[in-house]
């Protein structure tokens, strides 16, 4: 590449996805004069429309050919201006960690080794680590026999991504998103063999924790040492049963921080992590759900509260972690407008076992009130409006 094309500015590679984390990264780093290269197989990714996207590069889809995707990222890593790559989804961190040594020849690698990553992406190993760390978790086991029918259970994939490192019959090119969590009450007629066929592996059976209190603990680690942390409580998800965050509020709860740090310390973590918890109202415990070993979809809200994790990540990648000046404001809220639309759509159209559905009027009033009282938005920005428009068009296309 001709050096004149980047004018000496250092660059960062950010995969472009439908979640707003990519846009949060390019806005945070672009405003600081760091050159952003957005890569995606999808030309409709909102980040391509950002004025802070300095370069848009089409790459193979990791879901179609993971090795080709890795090679495309590695080619970019070999450029003299590129300093690091930011993982924003499971295939990103899977391929970056699996081929970590190849990338380390060219860029800084602030992400975990594959052995460490596997302890997070394999939920059986994750819950074993939680037990060792003294972190509460729901009763969990491999789904090899039918559970006690008098109790409420969910079935979830053992792995957060299906690839050759976890499933023997897959090839290195294979990268499959596992099926969603299922409430067992809706699948009582299914045999364990039926579930194996659907999940493509032996999944987990886990006790159902009846609560609407979902929390996230977010952190950036440097070789086992926390550099920055953040917390939020999810008020609404894409569905009235939960899911990705549509509306959330920043919090500062010592017990939540204690649980999150204990788990990541046990994992000897390096890089980014979001630890998801449910607050068990009966016991008062924060119970572990999973770890997302990359940037989270609600990242724009973290930045709005003062936790500028994309910049922290950049500083770590450049060996300047001592410059991280971390702080955030508890008690404020923020929205993903697409998520709010999906939430209302779920109230109108879906029936989910084990979860009580709010009335349509109640849901509409709650959304409207929070939009008025907490007018902060993941995509919507006065100085960079085009990603919001693109995301809105994508949402309407999906709903149709």
ChimeraX attribute file (.defattr): number of C-alpha atoms within 10 A of each C-alpha:
attribute: neighborCount
match mode: 1-to-1
recipient: residues
	/A:1	9
	/A:2	8
	/A:3	11
	/A:4	8
	/A:5	9
	/A:6	15
	/A:7	10
	/A:8	11
	/A:9	15
	/A:10	15
	/A:11	24
	/A:12	24
	/A:13	24
	/A:14	26
	/A:15	25
	/A:16	28
	/A:17	22
	/A:18	17
	/A:19	23
	/A:20	25
	/A:21	26
	/A:22	29
	/A:23	30
	/A:24	25
	/A:25	32
	/A:26	28
	/A:27	20
	/A:28	18
	/A:29	20
	/A:30	19
	/A:31	11
	/A:32	10
	/A:33	12
	/A:34	19
	/A:35	24
	/A:36	23
	/A:37	23
	/A:38	27
	/A:39	25
	/A:40	21
	/A:41	16
	/A:42	15
	/A:43	14
	/A:44	17
	/A:45	24
	/A:46	25
	/A:47	35
	/A:48	27
	/A:49	20
	/A:50	21
	/A:51	15
	/A:52	23
	/A:53	20
	/A:54	16
	/A:55	14
	/A:56	19
	/A:57	16
	/A:58	13
	/A:59	18
	/A:60	19
	/A:61	17
	/A:62	20
	/A:63	14
	/A:64	13
	/A:65	15
	/A:66	23
	/A:67	20
	/A:68	15
	/A:69	22
	/A:70	23
	/A:71	15
	/A:72	16
	/A:73	22
	/A:74	20
	/A:75	12
	/A:76	22
	/A:77	24
	/A:78	14
	/A:79	15
	/A:80	16
	/A:81	20
	/A:82	20
	/A:83	20
	/A:84	24
	/A:85	28
	/A:86	24
	/A:87	26
	/A:88	25
	/A:89	20
	/A:90	20
	/A:91	24
	/A:92	22
	/A:93	25
	/A:94	26
	/A:95	22
	/A:96	26
	/A:97	23
	/A:98	19
	/A:99	16
	/A:100	20
	/A:101	12
	/A:102	15
	/A:103	21
	/A:104	15
	/A:105	12
	/A:106	18
	/A:107	23
	/A:108	19
	/A:109	23
	/A:110	27
	/A:111	27
	/A:112	25
	/A:113	20
	/A:114	19
	/A:115	11
	/A:116	15
	/A:117	22
	/A:118	20
	/A:119	18
	/A:120	25
	/A:121	23
	/A:122	19
	/A:123	23
	/A:124	18
	/A:125	15
	/A:126	22
	/A:127	24
	/A:128	15
	/A:129	20
	/A:130	22
	/A:131	14
	/A:132	12
	/A:133	17
	/A:134	13
	/A:135	20
	/A:136	18
	/A:137	22
	/A:138	16
	/A:139	12
	/A:140	18
	/A:141	18
	/A:142	15
	/A:143	20
	/A:144	13
	/A:145	10
	/A:146	10
	/A:147	15
	/A:148	8
	/A:149	10
	/A:150	6
	/A:151	9
	/A:152	16
	/A:153	21
	/A:154	19
	/A:155	24
	/A:156	24
	/A:157	26
	/A:158	24
	/A:159	24
	/A:160	22
	/A:161	20
	/A:162	25
	/A:163	23
	/A:164	14
	/A:165	16
	/A:166	15
	/A:167	14
	/A:168	8
	/A:169	11
	/A:170	14
	/A:171	14
	/A:172	13
	/A:173	17
	/A:174	18
	/A:175	23
	/A:176	18
	/A:177	15
	/A:178	19
	/A:179	14
	/A:180	12
	/A:181	15
	/A:182	17
	/A:183	20
	/A:184	22
	/A:185	16
	/A:186	12
	/A:187	13
	/A:188	11
	/A:189	9
	/A:190	10
	/A:191	11
	/A:192	16
	/A:193	13
	/A:194	12
	/A:195	19
	/A:196	15
	/A:197	10
	/A:198	13
	/A:199	21
	/A:200	16
	/A:201	17
	/A:202	19
	/A:203	24
	/A:204	19
	/A:205	25
	/A:206	22
	/A:207	17
	/A:208	17
	/A:209	18
	/A:210	14
	/A:211	13
	/A:212	17
	/A:213	16
	/A:214	23
	/A:215	25
	/A:216	27
	/A:217	24
	/A:218	28
	/A:219	27
	/A:220	27
	/A:221	23
	/A:222	20
	/A:223	14
	/A:224	16
	/A:225	16
	/A:226	17
	/A:227	18
	/A:228	20
	/A:229	20
	/A:230	24
	/A:231	24
	/A:232	24
	/A:233	23
	/A:234	22
	/A:235	19
	/A:236	25
	/A:237	21
	/A:238	21
	/A:239	22
	/A:240	22
	/A:241	20
	/A:242	17
	/A:243	16
	/A:244	16
	/A:245	24
	/A:246	27
	/A:247	28
	/A:248	24
	/A:249	21
	/A:250	22
	/A:251	20
	/A:252	16
	/A:253	12
	/A:254	9
	/A:255	12
	/A:256	22
	/A:257	17
	/A:258	13
	/A:259	23
	/A:260	27
	/A:261	23
	/A:262	18
	/A:263	23
	/A:264	24
	/A:265	18
	/A:266	15
	/A:267	20
	/A:268	15
	/A:269	26
	/A:270	24
	/A:271	25
	/A:272	26
	/A:273	23
	/A:274	22
	/A:275	24
	/A:276	19
	/A:277	24
	/A:278	24
	/A:279	20
	/A:280	19
	/A:281	13
	/A:282	9
	/A:283	8
	/A:284	10
	/A:285	17
	/A:286	24
	/A:287	22
	/A:288	23
	/A:289	19
	/A:290	19
	/A:291	25
	/A:292	20
	/A:293	27
	/A:294	23
	/A:295	25
	/A:296	24
	/A:297	21
	/A:298	23
	/A:299	23
	/A:300	28
	/A:301	28
	/A:302	24
	/A:303	18
	/A:304	18
	/A:305	19
	/A:306	15
	/A:307	23
	/A:308	24
	/A:309	26
	/A:310	24
	/A:311	17
	/A:312	21
	/A:313	26
	/A:314	23
	/A:315	15
	/A:316	22
	/A:317	21
	/A:318	15
	/A:319	12
	/A:320	12
	/A:321	15
	/A:322	10
	/A:323	10
	/A:324	17
	/A:325	12
	/A:326	14
	/A:327	13
	/A:328	18
	/A:329	14
	/A:330	16
	/A:331	13
	/A:332	17
	/A:333	24
	/A:334	26
	/A:335	27
	/A:336	26
	/A:337	22
	/A:338	20
	/A:339	20
	/A:340	23
	/A:341	18
	/A:342	19
	/A:343	25
	/A:344	18
	/A:345	16
	/A:346	19
	/A:347	20
	/A:348	14
	/A:349	7
	/A:350	13
	/A:351	13
	/A:352	16
	/A:353	13
	/A:354	16
	/A:355	14
	/A:356	10
	/A:357	17
	/A:358	12
	/A:359	10
	/A:360	14
	/A:361	9
	/A:362	9
	/A:363	17
	/A:364	15
	/A:365	11
	/A:366	12
	/A:367	19
	/A:368	11
	/A:369	10
	/A:370	16
	/A:371	18
	/A:372	9
	/A:373	11
	/A:374	15
	/A:375	11
	/A:376	21
	/A:377	20
	/A:378	26
	/A:379	28
	/A:380	17
	/A:381	12
	/A:382	7
	/A:383	8
	/A:384	15
	/A:385	14
	/A:386	19
	/A:387	22
	/A:388	23
	/A:389	14
	/A:390	19
	/A:391	23
	/A:392	17
	/A:393	14
	/A:394	16
	/A:395	17
	/A:396	11
	/A:397	9
	/A:398	8
	/A:399	9
	/A:400	5
